[in-house]
Amino acid sequence: MGLANGAVILYRGDIARDRFAKPKTLHKGTDPITGLGFRDQGRSTHLFVATSNYLDCYLTATTIANAKVDIKERIDEQGCDLACCCVSEPDQDFILAKPEVATGKKEVF
C-alpha cells in the first residue's frame, strides 16, 4: 500500500485468510507514492516504488545469513506523476510515462 505521506506498507502472506498478518513499513520518504508494481521471478519478488522524484526497487524477503531482509536499489532519479505507471504483461516490466515523451523531448535512461 503506497501512501501520500511517502510510506509504503507491505503485508506478507494471505491477508484474506490470516487475520494476524503483520504490516511492515518498507519505505519511508517525503514524496507521495505515485505508483507501485510487483514482479514475481520464481523465488524472488521485486516491488517497484514510484514517486514524482525517483523510482526504487525492493527485492523483498531475501534471505541473508538466515535472516529475511529487503534490499533497496535506486533505479532512476526521475519518477512519474500519479497513475502514470504500470506493469506490462507477460514480461512484468515496470513502465513509467513521462511528459518529456509526449512533448517530443528525448531522454535516455
C-alpha positions as CSV (number, residue, x, y, z in Angstrom):
1,M,0.0,0.0,0.0
2,G,1.5,3.3,-1.1
3,L,0.5,6.4,0.9
4,A,0.6,10.2,0.2
5,N,3.0,10.7,3.1
6,G,5.7,8.8,1.3
7,A,5.3,5.5,3.2
8,V,4.9,2.0,1.7
9,I,3.3,-0.6,3.9
10,L,3.9,-4.2,2.9
11,Y,1.7,-7.1,4.0
12,R,3.1,-10.6,3.5
13,G,1.0,-13.7,3.1
14,D,-2.7,-14.2,2.5
15,I,-4.4,-11.3,4.3
16,A,-7.8,-12.7,3.4
17,R,-7.2,-15.9,5.5
18,D,-4.7,-14.7,8.1
19,R,-6.2,-12.0,10.3
20,F,-2.9,-11.6,12.1
21,A,-0.8,-10.7,9.1
22,K,1.7,-8.1,10.4
23,P,2.3,-5.0,8.3
24,K,5.8,-3.8,7.7
25,T,6.8,-0.2,6.7
26,L,9.0,-1.0,3.8
27,H,9.7,2.6,2.6
28,K,9.6,6.0,4.3
29,G,10.0,9.2,2.3
30,T,8.7,12.7,1.9
31,D,7.4,12.4,-1.7
32,P,4.0,10.9,-2.2
33,I,3.9,7.4,-3.7
34,T,2.6,7.7,-7.3
35,G,2.7,4.0,-8.3
36,L,3.5,0.5,-7.1
37,G,4.2,-2.7,-9.1
38,F,5.2,-6.2,-8.4
39,R,7.4,-8.5,-10.5
40,D,7.4,-12.2,-9.5
41,Q,10.5,-14.1,-10.7
42,G,10.4,-17.6,-9.3
43,R,11.6,-17.4,-5.7
44,S,12.2,-13.7,-5.7
45,T,9.7,-10.8,-5.8
46,H,10.5,-7.2,-6.8
47,L,8.4,-4.3,-5.6
48,F,8.8,-1.1,-7.7
49,V,8.0,2.1,-5.8
50,A,7.5,5.2,-7.9
51,T,7.3,8.8,-6.6
52,S,7.3,12.1,-8.6
53,N,11.1,12.4,-8.0
54,Y,12.5,8.8,-8.2
55,L,12.0,5.1,-8.8
56,D,13.2,2.5,-6.3
57,C,13.1,-1.3,-6.5
58,Y,12.9,-3.6,-3.4
59,L,13.9,-7.2,-3.6
60,T,11.5,-8.4,-0.9
61,A,12.2,-11.2,1.6
62,T,15.7,-12.1,0.6
63,T,17.5,-14.4,3.0
64,I,20.9,-13.3,4.0
65,A,22.7,-15.1,6.9
66,N,19.4,-16.8,7.9
67,A,17.6,-13.5,8.2
68,K,14.9,-12.1,5.9
69,V,15.8,-8.7,4.6
70,D,14.5,-6.3,1.9
71,I,17.2,-4.9,-0.4
72,K,16.6,-1.5,-2.0
73,E,18.0,-0.2,-5.2
74,R,17.5,3.3,-6.7
75,I,16.6,2.7,-10.3
76,D,16.1,6.2,-11.6
77,E,16.4,9.8,-10.2
78,Q,13.2,10.7,-12.0
79,G,9.8,9.4,-11.2
80,C,6.3,9.9,-12.6
81,D,3.0,11.5,-11.9
82,L,0.1,9.8,-10.2
83,A,-1.3,6.9,-12.2
84,C,1.4,7.2,-14.9
85,C,3.0,3.8,-14.5
86,C,2.0,0.1,-15.0
87,V,3.4,-3.4,-15.1
88,S,3.4,-4.9,-18.6
89,E,2.1,-8.4,-19.4
90,P,3.5,-11.0,-19.6
91,D,7.1,-9.7,-19.0
92,Q,6.2,-7.8,-15.8
93,D,8.3,-4.8,-16.8
94,F,7.6,-1.6,-14.8
95,I,6.8,1.2,-17.3
96,L,6.7,4.9,-16.5
97,A,5.0,7.6,-18.6
98,K,6.7,11.0,-18.6
99,P,5.7,14.3,-20.0
100,E,9.0,14.6,-22.0
101,V,8.0,11.7,-24.2
102,A,4.7,13.3,-25.1
103,T,6.3,16.7,-25.9
104,G,9.0,15.1,-28.2
105,K,12.0,15.7,-25.9
106,K,14.5,12.8,-26.0
107,E,15.7,11.4,-22.7
108,V,18.0,8.4,-22.3
109,F,17.7,6.1,-19.3
